[in-house]
């Protein structure tokens, strides 16, 4: 799955895009039926914000992370979305 990556207030290096794509690929480990993954980066004066929006059949999950570093903010948002996907997967498995 290739994520859609957009940036507010700045530009994204190819290295950062590759890191984000790798992070989105890891999400398929928690839930394998991901339809779409969108990552929105926002560079502000004092900190960086990352928003990850993941769409699965019949659900949409979103998580944000903020830190002084783009990679830390991405890790925070990734951790939040992983727990949401894991919880959704566990609900589906327990009901079937």
N, C-alpha and C positions, 0 to 999 in steps of 0.2 A: 504494500500500500504506500503510495506516495502522498505525503501530507501537503496541504496547501499552507504556505507560509507567507505571512504578510507582516510588514513593519511600519509602525507609526513613528514619525520623527527620526528618521535615520536610514541607514542602509545595512544590509546583511551581507557578511562575507560568505564565501562558498564553504569555508570550514565550519562556520556556524550552521549553515543550511544542512550540511552533512551530519552534524551532531544532532540536530533536531530530527532529521529523517531517521537516524538510528534510534533515537528515543521513542519515536512513534512506532517503529517496527517492534520494539520491545513490548509495547502495549498489547500486541497480538498474543503474547504469551499468557496474558490474563483473561482475554476474551477473544476468540478466534474469528468471530463474525463481525468485525468492525467494518462499517460501510465507508466512513469518511473520517478524516482527522484534519482539523484546522488548527494552526498555531498562530497566534497574534502576539507580536512583540511590541512593546511600547517603551521607548527610551525617554525617561524624564530627567529632570534636573538632578535629583538626589538619588533616585533608584530606578531600577529596571523592572518592568512588569511583563509577565508572560501569561497568556490565557490559552488554554487548550480546550478545544471543543471536539468531542468524539461522538459520532453517530453510529448507533447499532440499530438493528431492526426494532422498530417501535419505541425507541428511547433515544434521548440525547443527553450526554453528560458534559459538564463544563467544570473547569477548575482554574484557579488563578494562583500565581505565585509572585511575590515581590521581594527583591533583595538588592543589595548594592552592586551585584554582579549578574549579568544575564544568565550565566550557566547555573548559578545558585537559584535564581528565580525559576528557571526551567526545571531544575531538580525538584523544587518544592511543588510546582504545579503537576509534574509527572507523578510524584508520590501521591498526591490527592486523587488524581484520576485513576491511578492503579487501584487504590482502595475502593473507589466507586465501581470500577469494572469487576473487581474480585467479588464484591458484595452482590452485584447483579448476577454474576455467574453462579455464585452459591445459591441464590434464590431460585434460579432456573433449574439447577440440578436437584435441589431439595424438593421441588414441586413435581418432578417427573420421575 
